[in-house]
C-alpha cells in the first residue's frame, strides 16, 4: 500500500483531514480507537488467537508480536500462530486448512 500511495499523506489527503481539532469525523473514529487501544490497556476478555507471518509486508509482524506480548503480560488468554509466506498466500492457506478441518470434523 505504501508503494501505491507513497509515504506523504498530504499528497493524497486533504490537509484538514489530519489535525484532530479540525475534523469532527476523525475525532469520532479516534475516540473509539483509543477505547480499544492495546497501548491504553485494553485486554480481550474472550480467548483470542492471533495468526500472522514473519514475512508479511502488508501488516508488519512486529505489530502482531507487540499485541500478543501486551495481552499476555496483562493476563489475556491469547495464542499466536505464526506461518510462512506473505499476507495473502498464508491467509489463503490458513483459510483452506480451517475449512478442511471443519468439514472433516
C-alpha positions as CSV (number, residue, x, y, z in Angstrom):
1,X,0.0,0.0,0.0
2,X,2.9,2.3,0.9
3,X,4.3,1.8,-2.6
4,X,1.0,2.5,-4.2
5,X,0.1,5.7,-2.4
6,X,3.5,6.9,-1.3
7,X,4.7,7.9,2.2
8,X,3.5,11.5,2.1
9,X,-0.1,11.8,3.4
10,X,-0.7,15.4,2.3
11,X,-0.2,14.4,-1.3
12,X,-3.5,12.5,-1.3
13,X,-5.4,13.6,1.8
14,X,-7.0,17.0,2.3
15,X,-4.9,19.0,4.8
16,X,-7.9,19.4,7.1
17,X,-8.2,15.6,7.5
18,X,-5.2,15.1,9.7
19,X,-5.4,17.7,12.5
20,X,-7.9,16.2,15.1
21,X,-9.1,19.6,16.3
22,X,-10.3,20.4,12.7
23,X,-12.0,17.2,11.8
24,X,-15.2,16.1,13.7
25,X,-15.4,12.8,11.9
26,X,-11.8,11.8,12.6
27,X,-12.4,12.8,16.3
28,X,-15.2,10.2,16.5
29,X,-13.0,7.5,15.0
30,X,-10.0,8.5,17.1
31,X,-12.0,8.3,20.4
32,X,-13.3,4.8,19.5
33,X,-9.8,3.6,18.7
34,X,-8.5,4.9,21.9
35,X,-11.1,2.9,23.9
36,X,-9.8,-0.3,22.3
37,X,-6.1,0.6,22.2
38,X,-3.6,-2.1,23.3
39,X,-1.3,0.7,24.4
40,X,-4.1,2.2,26.6
41,X,-4.7,-1.0,28.4
42,X,-7.5,-2.9,26.6
43,X,-7.3,-6.7,27.0
44,X,-9.7,-9.1,25.4
45,X,-12.0,-10.9,27.8
46,X,-12.5,-13.9,25.4
47,X,-9.7,-16.2,24.2
48,X,-8.0,-14.8,21.2
49,X,-5.8,-16.3,18.5
50,X,-3.5,-14.0,16.5
51,X,-2.5,-15.5,13.2
52,X,0.5,-13.9,11.4
53,X,3.6,-14.4,9.3
54,X,7.0,-13.0,9.9
55,X,7.3,-12.4,6.1
56,X,4.2,-10.1,6.0
57,X,5.0,-6.9,4.2
58,X,1.4,-5.6,4.4
59,X,0.9,-5.8,8.2
60,X,4.3,-5.8,10.0
61,X,4.9,-8.8,12.2
62,X,6.2,-6.5,15.0
63,X,2.6,-5.2,15.5
64,X,1.2,-8.6,16.0
65,X,4.0,-9.6,18.3
66,X,3.6,-6.4,20.3
67,X,-0.2,-7.1,20.7
68,X,0.4,-10.7,21.7
69,X,3.1,-9.8,24.3
70,X,1.0,-7.0,25.7
71,X,-2.2,-9.1,26.0
72,X,-0.2,-12.0,27.6
73,X,1.5,-9.7,30.1
74,X,-1.9,-8.3,31.2
75,X,-3.4,-11.7,31.7
76,X,-5.2,-12.1,28.4
77,X,-5.9,-15.7,27.1
78,X,-4.1,-15.3,23.8
79,X,-2.3,-17.6,21.5
80,X,-0.2,-16.9,18.4
81,X,0.1,-19.0,15.3
82,X,3.0,-18.0,13.0
83,X,3.2,-19.1,9.4
84,X,5.5,-18.7,6.5
85,X,4.8,-16.7,3.4
86,X,3.2,-13.3,2.6
87,X,0.0,-11.8,3.8
88,X,-2.3,-13.2,1.1
89,X,-0.7,-16.6,0.5
90,X,-0.6,-17.6,4.1
91,X,-4.1,-16.2,4.7
92,X,-5.4,-18.3,1.9
93,X,-3.6,-21.4,3.1
94,X,-4.9,-20.9,6.6
95,X,-8.4,-20.4,5.4
96,X,-8.4,-23.6,3.3
97,X,-6.9,-25.6,6.2
98,X,-9.6,-24.4,8.6
99,X,-12.3,-25.2,6.0
100,X,-11.0,-28.7,5.6
101,X,-10.7,-29.1,9.4
102,X,-14.3,-28.1,9.9
103,X,-15.6,-30.3,7.0
104,X,-13.7,-33.3,8.3
105,X,-14.7,-32.7,12.0
